[in-house]
């Protein structure tokens, strides 16, 4: 600390409040030296830099509780912190707000703000949004790591039924947990494909048979394969429901609703076939059974359970509701305008195909989406010009929102890969930390040797334990502060 007047250390003026405004605070953060004035720092008295102004009265204990080192000759406070983050944080004393520089990790920057005792309310809104996004990513990583730890851990206090439930759940829901689980996942995938192929092949007339009433029906062999597939789906769903830790959430999940829709039509049609004839006419029963058999197409969505690409596509579309809404709005406006214009322009032609504006909607849809079936087409010159303009506007209307939707898909896909890698990295760090914990006894012996002077002070400094820069606080109740120079990697 530089003071106007006396150069002794430590020293306090009689009128500290007046002299503190004229005081110069020399701070060295990670090799970057900066000078501050007391009047600026005292604007935020609860911050760490403001506490340096009055720390001399407490002596060395007070000084070293705030900084890592102090040089009384140069009167500099030394901090082993990130200088890039510090340059952003000191803006609060001059501008009243803080912005993160591009390339700084938001979580590391938040830790730096906590160290310098600067409230997060001074962080600008644009940077807060970035920080919130990173917090959500860390929460997702912590959730994934916790799920893996729960799968690996065995609680001896749990009953045998609970342990059996967990084993069945891992066996059916987590193919990566074991080799038999991967085999079951492959079998489930094959049953879905076989069932879908059987549903398609069963509609070929040459493979169908005629019953006693002369109605065509599926071949008995295909019907048997279909029954076997439904039996597999039923057993799989029941076992997953029984072993589910939260049965209400399981039943309301989208993919599990798809599973029910894939299974239910078989049993309903079977019930109607055997019991419905007694309650209603046979023709009505056949129509109901045919409608239910069409619902079997829902089972193709079961493939999303075994395909991370389909899951990513689903989540990306959910994130792109705004862009999809814009696409539909553009097309709706264009369809209404060009169908009305086409109907009006084609009325002068005696053989017009545009009978009404609602009928013209179909022509506008297939034209703007570049399908062009040709069942309805303009015959007048103005009508053809209107068709050309509608075609060009349709291409533009579809192309504009497509790019943001693709960006959402790519961003979400890359984010999922990063989260998976980060979760594996965190597990590796936890394994290393556990290995270090087992080596505590041998480490204490080395420290005893260093205290006796057999290895020297340099060896003693090398056996300090350091923490990872990517430590996730959500996985532990303890709060870890890094003592080395922080950097964003």
Backbone torsions as a table, in degrees:
resi	resn	phi	psi	omega
1	UNK	NA	132.2	174.0
2	UNK	-98.7	131.5	179.1
3	UNK	-127.7	148.8	177.0
4	UNK	-74.5	105.5	178.7
5	UNK	126.3	-119.6	-171.6
6	UNK	-64.9	145.4	-179.4
7	UNK	-110.7	8.6	-178.8
8	UNK	-73.2	160.8	179.0
9	UNK	-136.2	132.1	-14.4
10	UNK	-83.3	162.4	-177.7
11	UNK	-152.9	147.9	178.6
12	UNK	-135.8	134.4	178.0
13	UNK	-78.3	157.9	179.6
14	UNK	-65.6	-40.0	177.4
15	UNK	-105.0	71.9	-173.9
16	UNK	-59.7	-35.7	-176.9
17	UNK	-65.7	-36.9	179.7
18	UNK	-76.3	-41.0	-178.0
19	UNK	-72.6	-28.3	-178.7
20	UNK	-62.2	-28.4	178.3
21	UNK	-71.8	-28.8	178.9
22	UNK	-90.4	-2.4	-174.4
23	UNK	-74.8	143.7	174.5
24	UNK	-107.8	126.8	178.9
25	UNK	-103.3	117.8	179.2
26	UNK	-99.7	118.7	-175.3
27	UNK	-122.8	133.1	176.7
28	UNK	-117.6	108.9	-177.9
29	UNK	-112.2	108.8	178.2
30	UNK	58.9	32.4	180.0
31	UNK	92.0	-4.5	178.4
32	UNK	-101.4	120.1	-174.8
33	UNK	-100.0	129.8	179.6
34	UNK	-137.2	151.2	-179.4
35	UNK	-117.4	133.2	179.0
36	UNK	-125.3	156.7	177.2
37	UNK	-107.3	147.6	-174.7
38	UNK	-61.4	-35.7	-178.1
39	UNK	-64.8	-33.5	177.1
40	UNK	-71.5	-42.9	-176.8
41	UNK	-69.6	-33.1	-177.6
42	UNK	-71.0	-6.1	174.0
43	UNK	-64.2	-28.7	179.1
44	UNK	-128.2	80.3	-172.2
45	UNK	-66.0	-16.9	-177.5
46	UNK	-86.1	-5.5	-179.7
47	UNK	-80.5	162.8	-176.4
48	UNK	-67.3	-38.7	179.1
49	UNK	-65.8	-36.6	178.0
50	UNK	-67.6	-32.1	177.9
51	UNK	-68.9	-22.2	177.6
52	UNK	-66.0	-24.6	-176.4
53	UNK	-62.8	-39.5	-175.1
54	UNK	-111.9	18.3	-175.7
55	UNK	-82.2	-13.8	-176.8
56	UNK	-66.1	-29.1	-177.7
57	UNK	-66.7	-21.5	-180.0
58	UNK	-90.3	-1.8	179.2
59	UNK	77.3	-161.7	-176.2
60	UNK	-63.7	-37.4	-179.0
61	UNK	-60.3	-42.5	179.1
62	UNK	-67.3	-38.3	-177.9
63	UNK	-67.6	-48.0	-175.2
64	UNK	-77.9	-7.2	170.3
65	UNK	-78.0	-14.2	-178.8
66	UNK	-107.2	-27.6	-175.5
67	UNK	-132.6	172.5	179.4
68	UNK	-85.3	-30.9	-179.4
69	UNK	-159.0	160.9	179.6
70	UNK	-144.0	135.2	177.9
71	UNK	-109.8	104.3	-178.6
72	UNK	-66.9	-24.4	178.5
73	UNK	-69.9	-48.5	178.2
74	UNK	-86.8	-13.1	-177.7
75	UNK	56.4	53.9	179.5
76	UNK	-122.6	138.9	171.5
77	UNK	-92.4	130.9	-179.1
78	UNK	-108.7	134.4	177.7
79	UNK	-130.0	128.7	177.6
80	UNK	-90.5	68.7	-177.5
81	UNK	-127.9	179.0	-178.2
82	UNK	-77.9	116.3	-178.1
83	UNK	-69.5	-31.2	179.8
84	UNK	-65.8	-42.9	177.6
85	UNK	-67.7	-34.8	-179.5
86	UNK	-65.0	-36.9	178.7
87	UNK	-62.3	-32.2	177.1
88	UNK	-76.6	-37.6	-174.7
89	UNK	-68.8	-35.3	-176.9
90	UNK	-69.3	-10.3	177.4
91	UNK	-64.0	-21.3	-179.2
92	UNK	-63.7	-29.7	-179.1
93	UNK	-76.2	-18.9	-177.2
94	UNK	-110.5	-33.0	-175.3
95	UNK	-119.0	-11.4	178.4
96	UNK	79.3	6.4	177.0
97	UNK	-150.2	163.1	-174.9
98	UNK	-127.6	137.7	173.3
99	UNK	-124.0	137.1	175.9
100	UNK	-79.7	138.0	174.5
101	UNK	-74.0	150.9	179.0
102	UNK	-65.3	131.8	179.6
103	UNK	102.4	-10.2	178.2
104	UNK	-88.1	133.5	178.7
105	UNK	-66.6	127.0	-178.6
106	UNK	-61.1	-36.6	-179.6
107	UNK	-68.0	-42.8	176.4
108	UNK	-63.2	-39.0	179.6
109	UNK	-66.0	-37.7	176.8
110	UNK	-62.7	-42.3	177.2
111	UNK	-63.6	-37.1	177.1
112	UNK	-64.8	-41.1	178.0
113	UNK	-63.8	-37.5	177.1
114	UNK	-66.4	-38.2	178.8
115	UNK	-64.8	-43.7	-179.5
116	UNK	-82.2	3.3	174.6
117	UNK	60.1	39.7	176.6
118	UNK	-103.2	127.8	-176.3
119	UNK	-67.9	146.5	-179.3
120	UNK	-68.4	-14.9	179.9
121	UNK	-65.7	-20.3	178.6
122	UNK	-80.1	-11.0	177.6
123	UNK	-73.9	133.0	-177.3
124	UNK	-65.0	155.8	-174.4
125	UNK	-61.2	-37.6	-179.5
126	UNK	-63.2	-36.9	178.9
127	UNK	-77.1	-30.5	176.7
128	UNK	-64.2	-37.4	178.5
129	UNK	-63.2	-40.3	177.7
130	UNK	-65.3	-39.3	178.5
131	UNK	-65.4	-41.3	179.2
132	UNK	-63.1	-38.7	178.3
133	UNK	-63.3	-42.0	178.5
134	UNK	-67.2	-36.1	176.5
135	UNK	-62.2	-42.2	178.4
136	UNK	-62.9	-38.1	178.0
137	UNK	-64.9	-42.5	178.5
138	UNK	-65.0	-38.5	177.2
139	UNK	-63.4	-38.6	178.3
140	UNK	-67.5	-40.9	177.3
141	UNK	-63.1	-44.6	179.4
142	UNK	-62.4	-38.2	179.3
143	UNK	-65.9	-41.5	179.6
144	UNK	-66.2	-42.4	179.1
145	UNK	-64.1	-41.5	-179.6
146	UNK	-64.1	-37.9	177.5
147	UNK	-63.9	-41.4	178.7
148	UNK	-65.4	-41.9	178.8
149	UNK	-64.9	-38.8	177.5
150	UNK	-63.7	-35.9	178.5
151	UNK	-70.2	-36.0	-178.2
152	UNK	-77.5	-32.5	-176.4
153	UNK	-80.5	148.5	176.6
154	UNK	-124.1	119.5	-179.8
155	UNK	-90.0	114.1	-178.0
156	UNK	-68.6	-21.2	-179.0
157	UNK	-76.8	-14.8	-179.5
158	UNK	-75.0	152.4	179.0
159	UNK	-72.7	167.5	-179.3
160	UNK	-65.2	-34.5	179.7
161	UNK	-66.2	-40.7	178.7
162	UNK	-63.6	-43.0	178.9
163	UNK	-65.0	-37.1	177.6
164	UNK	-66.3	-38.8	176.8
165	UNK	-59.9	-45.4	-179.8
166	UNK	-62.8	-39.7	-179.9
167	UNK	-64.8	-43.0	179.2
168	UNK	-65.3	-40.9	179.7
169	UNK	-62.3	-45.1	177.9
170	UNK	-65.1	-37.5	-176.9
171	UNK	-64.6	-37.1	-175.1
172	UNK	-97.5	-28.4	-173.0
173	UNK	-102.7	-19.5	-173.6
174	UNK	-128.7	88.0	-177.7
175	UNK	-62.6	-26.1	-177.7
176	UNK	-76.0	-6.2	-175.1
177	UNK	-74.1	-30.0	-178.1
178	UNK	-161.3	167.5	178.7
179	UNK	-68.1	-44.2	175.6
180	UNK	-59.2	-34.7	178.4
181	UNK	-65.5	-37.1	176.6
182	UNK	-66.7	-36.4	177.7
183	UNK	-64.0	-43.1	179.0
184	UNK	-63.4	-39.7	179.0
185	UNK	-63.9	-40.6	178.2
186	UNK	-66.1	-41.3	178.1
187	UNK	-62.6	-42.2	178.0
188	UNK	-61.9	-41.3	177.4
189	UNK	-62.0	-42.1	179.9
190	UNK	-67.0	-38.5	178.4
191	UNK	-63.6	-37.0	177.6
192	UNK	-64.2	-44.8	179.2
193	UNK	-64.3	-43.9	-179.2
194	UNK	-62.6	-43.6	180.0
195	UNK	-62.6	-39.9	179.5
196	UNK	-68.0	-40.0	178.8
197	UNK	-65.8	-42.0	178.9
198	UNK	-62.1	-39.6	179.0
199	UNK	-62.1	-38.8	180.0
200	UNK	-74.7	-45.1	-177.9
201	UNK	-65.3	-31.6	-178.4
202	UNK	-65.2	-14.9	178.9
203	UNK	-89.5	-4.0	178.4
204	UNK	-72.9	123.7	-176.3
205	UNK	-58.3	-36.9	-177.0
206	UNK	-66.9	-22.4	-179.3
207	UNK	-98.4	0.7	178.8
208	UNK	-90.7	158.5	177.9
209	UNK	-117.7	161.7	-178.8
210	UNK	-106.6	129.7	179.9
211	UNK	-83.6	-173.5	-176.3
212	UNK	-64.1	-31.2	179.8
213	UNK	-85.1	-0.2	-179.9
214	UNK	87.5	10.1	178.5
215	UNK	-90.4	142.2	178.1
216	UNK	-78.9	140.7	179.3
217	UNK	-145.1	166.3	-177.3
218	UNK	-65.8	154.3	178.7
219	UNK	-64.8	140.5	-179.4
220	UNK	-57.3	-34.5	179.0
221	UNK	-64.5	-45.5	177.4
222	UNK	-64.1	-35.3	178.2
223	UNK	-65.0	-37.0	178.5
224	UNK	-67.7	-41.3	177.2
225	UNK	-62.7	-40.6	177.8
226	UNK	-61.4	-41.8	178.9
227	UNK	-63.9	-40.5	178.4
228	UNK	-63.9	-41.9	178.6
229	UNK	-63.8	-41.9	179.0
230	UNK	-65.3	-37.6	176.6
231	UNK	-61.2	-40.6	177.7
232	UNK	-64.3	-45.7	180.0
233	UNK	-61.9	-38.4	-178.2
234	UNK	-66.7	-47.9	179.8
235	UNK	-61.5	-41.4	-179.8
236	UNK	-62.8	-44.5	-179.1
237	UNK	-66.6	-42.8	-178.8
238	UNK	-64.0	-43.1	179.1
239	UNK	-64.3	-40.8	178.3
240	UNK	-66.4	-37.5	178.5
241	UNK	-67.0	-41.9	-179.4
242	UNK	-65.8	-40.6	-176.6
243	UNK	-86.2	-3.5	-177.7
244	UNK	-66.0	133.6	177.9
245	UNK	-70.4	-27.7	178.8
246	UNK	-131.4	96.7	-171.7
247	UNK	-70.6	-32.8	178.2
248	UNK	-66.7	-46.3	177.0
249	UNK	-63.1	-36.1	178.7
250	UNK	-64.2	-45.6	-176.8
251	UNK	-67.6	-30.6	-177.2
252	UNK	-92.3	-2.6	179.1
253	UNK	-67.2	143.9	-175.6
254	UNK	-60.4	-46.6	-177.4
255	UNK	-66.2	-33.3	178.3
256	UNK	-73.7	-31.8	173.3
257	UNK	-64.6	-38.7	175.7
258	UNK	-61.8	-40.6	177.9
259	UNK	-60.7	-41.7	179.0
260	UNK	-65.1	-42.7	179.1
261	UNK	-64.7	-27.5	178.4
262	UNK	-77.9	-26.2	-176.4
263	UNK	-95.4	-40.8	-170.4
264	UNK	-58.5	-43.0	-178.2
265	UNK	-56.8	-33.3	-179.8
266	UNK	-63.3	-47.2	-177.2
267	UNK	-72.6	-35.3	178.5
268	UNK	-67.3	-44.1	178.2
269	UNK	-64.9	-36.7	177.0
270	UNK	-63.4	-41.1	178.7
271	UNK	-66.7	-42.9	179.8
272	UNK	-65.9	-35.2	-178.8
273	UNK	-65.3	-39.9	-175.5
274	UNK	-90.7	-30.6	-175.4
275	UNK	-114.6	-23.5	-174.1
276	UNK	-69.4	-27.8	-179.1
277	UNK	-63.3	-26.0	179.4
278	UNK	-79.5	-20.9	-175.3
279	UNK	-103.3	-23.3	-177.7
280	UNK	-145.4	174.9	180.0
281	UNK	-67.6	151.4	-177.2
282	UNK	-63.3	-36.3	179.9
283	UNK	-64.4	-39.9	178.1
284	UNK	-65.1	-38.4	178.1
285	UNK	-63.4	-43.8	-179.9
286	UNK	-63.6	-39.5	177.6
287	UNK	-64.4	-41.6	179.6
288	UNK	-65.6	-41.2	178.9
289	UNK	-64.0	-41.4	179.3
290	UNK	-63.2	-40.9	178.6
291	UNK	-64.8	-38.1	179.2
292	UNK	-70.6	-34.9	179.5
293	UNK	-67.0	-29.6	176.0
294	UNK	-64.3	-30.4	-179.3
295	UNK	-67.2	-7.1	178.9
296	UNK	-65.9	-15.4	179.0
297	UNK	-63.5	-16.6	-179.8
298	UNK	-64.1	-22.7	-176.2
299	UNK	-69.5	-18.8	178.2
300	UNK	-65.2	-25.8	178.4
301	UNK	-72.2	-12.9	175.5
302	UNK	-64.7	-19.6	178.1
303	UNK	-62.1	-25.7	-179.7
304	UNK	-63.7	-23.8	178.6
305	UNK	-67.2	-28.7	-176.3
306	UNK	-107.5	5.9	-178.1
307	UNK	-125.9	113.8	177.8
308	UNK	-68.3	-28.3	178.1
309	UNK	-65.5	-43.1	177.7
310	UNK	-66.4	-37.8	177.0
311	UNK	-63.5	-42.2	178.7
312	UNK	-63.7	-40.4	178.0
313	UNK	-62.2	-41.6	179.5
314	UNK	-62.6	-47.3	-179.7
315	UNK	-66.5	-35.9	179.1
316	UNK	-65.9	-39.3	177.2
317	UNK	-67.0	-35.7	176.7
318	UNK	-64.5	-35.4	177.6
319	UNK	-76.5	-11.2	-175.0
320	UNK	-110.2	27.3	-179.8
321	UNK	-60.7	-36.9	-179.3
322	UNK	-65.2	-45.5	179.7
323	UNK	-66.8	-39.8	177.4
324	UNK	-65.3	-36.5	176.4
325	UNK	-63.7	-40.2	176.7
326	UNK	-63.1	-41.3	179.2
327	UNK	-60.9	-46.8	179.8
328	UNK	-65.9	-35.9	179.3
329	UNK	-66.7	-44.1	177.9
330	UNK	-59.0	-46.6	-178.6
331	UNK	-65.8	-39.3	-178.9
332	UNK	-63.7	-44.1	178.8
333	UNK	-63.3	-45.0	-179.8
334	UNK	-64.4	-41.1	179.6
335	UNK	-61.8	-44.6	-178.9
336	UNK	-64.6	-46.0	-176.5
337	UNK	-65.7	-51.1	-173.5
338	UNK	-74.3	-29.1	176.0
339	UNK	-69.3	-39.3	177.1
340	UNK	-65.9	-42.1	177.8
341	UNK	-64.8	-42.1	-179.9
342	UNK	-64.0	-41.0	178.4
343	UNK	-63.7	-41.6	-179.0
344	UNK	-67.4	-42.0	-177.1
345	UNK	-73.1	-26.7	-177.1
346	UNK	-89.9	-3.5	-178.4
347	UNK	-67.4	-25.4	-179.1
348	UNK	-75.5	-15.7	-179.2
349	UNK	-86.7	132.0	-177.0
350	UNK	-67.4	-28.1	-179.0
351	UNK	-106.6	38.6	-177.8
352	UNK	-63.9	143.5	175.8
353	UNK	-97.7	-4.4	-179.4
354	UNK	-94.5	91.9	-175.5
355	UNK	-81.4	-29.0	-179.4
356	UNK	-158.8	165.6	178.7
357	UNK	-67.1	-44.5	175.7
358	UNK	-58.6	-36.6	176.6
359	UNK	-68.3	-29.5	178.7
360	UNK	-72.3	-17.8	176.9
361	UNK	-57.7	-41.1	-179.6
362	UNK	-61.6	-42.9	177.7
363	UNK	-62.5	-42.3	-179.3
364	UNK	-64.9	-38.4	-179.2
365	UNK	-64.8	-50.4	-176.9
366	UNK	-71.1	-20.9	177.8
367	UNK	-81.0	-47.6	-177.9
368	UNK	-69.1	-27.6	177.3
369	UNK	-91.4	10.1	175.3
370	UNK	60.8	28.0	176.4
371	UNK	-83.8	-59.3	173.9
372	UNK	62.9	70.1	178.6
373	UNK	-67.2	-32.6	-179.7
374	UNK	88.8	3.9	177.5
375	UNK	-73.2	-28.5	174.3
376	UNK	-127.3	128.1	-178.7
377	UNK	-150.6	151.9	-179.5
378	UNK	-77.0	152.5	-179.8
379	UNK	-120.0	-14.3	178.1
380	UNK	-94.2	163.0	-179.7
381	UNK	-65.4	-45.3	178.3
382	UNK	-63.9	-36.9	178.2
383	UNK	-64.3	-39.5	177.3
384	UNK	-66.9	-38.4	176.4
385	UNK	-63.7	-41.1	177.3
386	UNK	-63.5	-37.5	178.2
387	UNK	-65.9	-39.3	179.1
388	UNK	-64.5	-43.6	179.4
389	UNK	-65.4	-40.8	179.4
390	UNK	-64.6	-36.0	177.6
391	UNK	-62.9	-47.6	-179.4
392	UNK	-65.2	-42.2	178.9
393	UNK	-65.4	-34.6	177.8
394	UNK	-65.0	-41.4	177.4
395	UNK	-61.2	-44.3	-179.9
396	UNK	-66.3	-43.6	-178.1
397	UNK	-62.7	-35.4	179.7
398	UNK	-78.1	-36.6	-174.7
399	UNK	-72.7	-32.1	-174.3
400	UNK	-61.3	-50.9	-177.6
401	UNK	-82.6	-6.6	-176.0
402	UNK	-66.8	-40.5	-176.6
403	UNK	-61.5	-46.4	175.7
404	UNK	-61.1	-35.6	178.7
405	UNK	-65.0	-42.7	177.6
406	UNK	-64.0	-40.7	178.1
407	UNK	-61.6	-40.5	177.5
408	UNK	-61.9	-41.1	179.0
409	UNK	-64.3	-48.5	-178.2
410	UNK	-64.0	-42.7	-179.4
411	UNK	-64.3	-43.2	-179.8
412	UNK	-67.9	-40.3	179.5
413	UNK	-62.7	-47.1	178.6
414	UNK	-64.4	-36.8	179.1
415	UNK	-64.0	-40.7	178.8
416	UNK	-63.9	-39.4	178.2
417	UNK	-66.0	-40.2	178.2
418	UNK	-64.5	-41.5	179.9
419	UNK	-64.4	-39.8	177.8
420	UNK	-63.8	-43.9	178.5
421	UNK	-64.1	-41.1	179.8
422	UNK	-65.6	-37.6	178.2
423	UNK	-64.8	-42.6	177.0
424	UNK	-64.3	-39.7	178.8
425	UNK	-63.4	-40.2	179.6
426	UNK	-66.1	-38.1	177.1
427	UNK	-64.7	-39.8	177.0
428	UNK	-62.9	-39.9	177.9
429	UNK	-64.7	-39.0	178.8
430	UNK	-65.6	-37.4	176.2
431	UNK	-65.0	-40.3	177.3
432	UNK	-64.6	-40.8	179.2
433	UNK	-64.6	-38.7	177.9
434	UNK	-66.8	-35.7	176.8
435	UNK	-66.4	-37.6	176.4
436	UNK	-65.7	-35.0	178.3
437	UNK	-64.3	-35.9	178.9
438	UNK	-70.1	-25.0	-178.9
439	UNK	-92.7	17.2	-177.8
440	UNK	-64.3	-37.8	-178.2
441	UNK	-63.1	-47.0	179.5
442	UNK	-66.6	-33.1	179.3
443	UNK	-67.4	-39.7	179.6
444	UNK	-64.5	-34.3	176.3
445	UNK	-64.5	-39.6	178.1
446	UNK	-64.7	-37.0	178.6
447	UNK	-65.9	-36.5	177.4
448	UNK	-63.5	-39.6	177.7
449	UNK	-64.2	-38.4	-179.1
450	UNK	-69.2	-33.7	177.6
451	UNK	-66.1	-32.7	179.6
452	UNK	-78.0	-5.7	175.5
453	UNK	87.2	11.4	-177.4
454	UNK	-75.8	-26.6	-178.0
455	UNK	-113.8	-10.0	178.1
456	UNK	88.0	165.0	-178.6
457	UNK	-66.9	-30.0	-178.4
458	UNK	-65.5	-39.8	179.3
459	UNK	-65.8	-36.1	179.9
460	UNK	-64.0	-35.9	-178.7
461	UNK	-73.1	-19.6	-176.0
462	UNK	-81.2	-15.1	-175.1
463	UNK	-99.6	21.4	173.5
464	UNK	-74.0	145.0	179.6
465	UNK	-89.9	130.6	178.3
466	UNK	-113.0	157.4	180.0
467	UNK	-104.4	154.4	-179.7
468	UNK	-73.4	147.3	176.0
469	UNK	-68.3	-20.1	-177.3
470	UNK	-102.3	21.9	-179.2
471	UNK	-62.8	129.9	-178.4
472	UNK	-96.9	114.8	-177.2
473	UNK	-68.2	-21.7	-177.2
474	UNK	-68.4	-17.7	-178.9
475	UNK	-90.5	-1.2	-179.1
476	UNK	-148.8	148.9	178.0
477	UNK	-83.7	-14.5	179.1
478	UNK	-78.3	152.8	179.1
479	UNK	-109.9	120.9	-176.6
480	UNK	-105.7	132.7	174.5
481	UNK	-114.1	129.6	178.8
482	UNK	-77.9	141.9	-178.0
483	UNK	-106.3	-5.4	176.9
484	UNK	-96.9	167.3	179.0
485	UNK	-61.5	121.7	-175.7
486	UNK	-83.7	140.0	176.7
487	UNK	-142.6	153.9	179.2
488	UNK	-95.9	126.5	-176.6
489	UNK	-109.0	NA	NA
